[in-house]
Amino acid sequence: MTPGIGRYGSAPAGPLGDAGAIPLSLALFDADPRQVAPALLGRILVTVADGVVTGGRIVETEAYLGSDDPGSHAATRGITARNAVMYGPPGHAYVYFTYGNHHMLNVVCCPRGTAGAVLIRALEPTIGLEIMSVRRPGRPPSEYTNGPGKLAAALGIDLADNGVRLNDGRIWLYDAPAPDSDRIATSGRIGLSAGGPASPATATGPADAVAA
């Protein structure tokens, strides 16, 4: 088993527990987002929204840091009502609404008081595709979750999920085989041409997976 991955304390196994799936340890998120972003590739993200379960395999992530990261919400005026969740504690969901149309799901990283998060950019949808087809009408399965706003819509994620603790009701992350390191591509931040973290911010899984 990957270091830092395992059953989280005495927490219930959640919606995939009957299938033997093991929730990720929330200790994984008490780390630099640039380490957490590639570690999430291949893991299974599941939501329980409106009484139904949907989810899929994570294939693209993006790291966000603190005040020195121009693409981060923490680069503005310190702690605000909008970005407060990003300052911890780790292992919680940071959800925000952008462009008047899309919700974005991030997982909070770093010790409490230090801003950091990983944006979940794309999934390979595997659970609840019929429900996703209702939430993403007129789209083929390849377009249900191939972008951060799309996957939030397909999984029923909204501002009610901002600040919720992972693996404790609505949003779950499960252990699953990670892609081989030679099948992980990294790049600079998508949509930001200058500045940003010193190391590549975006991690993408196998090329045959769905990606934004």
TARA-V846494 format. One record per residue. N is the residue number from 1. RES is the residue in three letters. SS is DSSP state (alpha for helix, beta for strand, coil for the rest). Layout:
# TARA-V846494
N;RES;SS  N;RES;SS
This chain:
# TARA-V846494
1;MET;coil  2;THR;coil  3;PRO;coil  4;GLY;coil  5;ILE;coil  6;GLY;coil  7;ARG;coil  8;TYR;coil  9;GLY;coil  10;SER;coil  11;ALA;coil  12;PRO;coil  13;ALA;coil  14;GLY;alpha  15;PRO;alpha  16;LEU;alpha  17;GLY;alpha  18;ASP;alpha  19;ALA;alpha  20;GLY;coil  21;ALA;coil  22;ILE;coil  23;PRO;beta  24;LEU;coil  25;SER;coil  26;LEU;alpha  27;ALA;alpha  28;LEU;alpha  29;PHE;alpha  30;ASP;coil  31;ALA;coil  32;ASP;coil  33;PRO;alpha  34;ARG;alpha  35;GLN;alpha  36;VAL;alpha  37;ALA;alpha  38;PRO;alpha  39;ALA;alpha  40;LEU;coil  41;LEU;coil  42;GLY;coil  43;ARG;coil  44;ILE;beta  45;LEU;beta  46;VAL;beta  47;THR;beta  48;VAL;beta  49;ALA;beta  50;ASP;coil  51;GLY;coil  52;VAL;beta  53;VAL;beta  54;THR;beta  55;GLY;beta  56;GLY;beta  57;ARG;beta  58;ILE;beta  59;VAL;beta  60;GLU;beta  61;THR;beta  62;GLU;beta  63;ALA;beta  64;TYR;beta  65;LEU;coil  66;GLY;coil  67;SER;coil  68;ASP;coil  69;ASP;coil  70;PRO;coil  71;GLY;coil  72;SER;coil  73;HIS;alpha  74;ALA;alpha  75;ALA;alpha  76;THR;coil  77;ARG;coil  78;GLY;coil  79;ILE;coil  80;THR;coil  81;ALA;coil  82;ARG;coil  83;ASN;coil  84;ALA;alpha  85;VAL;alpha  86;MET;alpha  87;TYR;alpha  88;GLY;coil  89;PRO;coil  90;PRO;coil  91;GLY;coil  92;HIS;beta  93;ALA;beta  94;TYR;beta  95;VAL;beta  96;TYR;beta  97;PHE;beta  98;THR;beta  99;TYR;coil  100;GLY;coil  101;ASN;coil  102;HIS;beta  103;HIS;beta  104;MET;beta  105;LEU;beta  106;ASN;beta  107;VAL;beta  108;VAL;beta  109;CYS;coil  110;CYS;coil  111;PRO;coil  112;ARG;coil  113;GLY;coil  114;THR;coil  115;ALA;coil  116;GLY;coil  117;ALA;beta  118;VAL;beta  119;LEU;beta  120;ILE;beta  121;ARG;beta  122;ALA;beta  123;LEU;beta  124;GLU;beta  125;PRO;beta  126;THR;beta  127;ILE;beta  128;GLY;coil  129;LEU;alpha  130;GLU;alpha  131;ILE;alpha  132;MET;alpha  133;SER;alpha  134;VAL;alpha  135;ARG;alpha  136;ARG;coil  137;PRO;coil  138;GLY;coil  139;ARG;coil  140;PRO;coil  141;PRO;alpha  142;SER;alpha  143;GLU;alpha  144;TYR;coil  145;THR;coil  146;ASN;coil  147;GLY;coil  148;PRO;alpha  149;GLY;alpha  150;LYS;alpha  151;LEU;alpha  152;ALA;alpha  153;ALA;alpha  154;ALA;alpha  155;LEU;coil  156;GLY;coil  157;ILE;coil  158;ASP;coil  159;LEU;alpha  160;ALA;alpha  161;ASP;alpha  162;ASN;coil  163;GLY;coil  164;VAL;coil  165;ARG;beta  166;LEU;coil  167;ASN;coil  168;ASP;coil  169;GLY;coil  170;ARG;coil  171;ILE;beta  172;TRP;beta  173;LEU;beta  174;TYR;beta  175;ASP;coil  176;ALA;coil  177;PRO;coil  178;ALA;coil  179;PRO;coil  180;ASP;coil  181;SER;alpha  182;ASP;alpha  183;ARG;alpha  184;ILE;coil  185;ALA;beta  186;THR;beta  187;SER;beta  188;GLY;coil  189;ARG;coil  190;ILE;coil  191;GLY;coil  192;LEU;coil  193;SER;coil  194;ALA;coil  195;GLY;coil  196;GLY;coil  197;PRO;coil  198;ALA;coil  199;SER;coil  200;PRO;coil  201;ALA;coil  202;THR;beta  203;ALA;beta  204;THR;beta  205;GLY;coil  206;PRO;coil  207;ALA;coil  208;ASP;coil  209;ALA;coil  210;VAL;coil  211;ALA;coil  212;ALA;coil
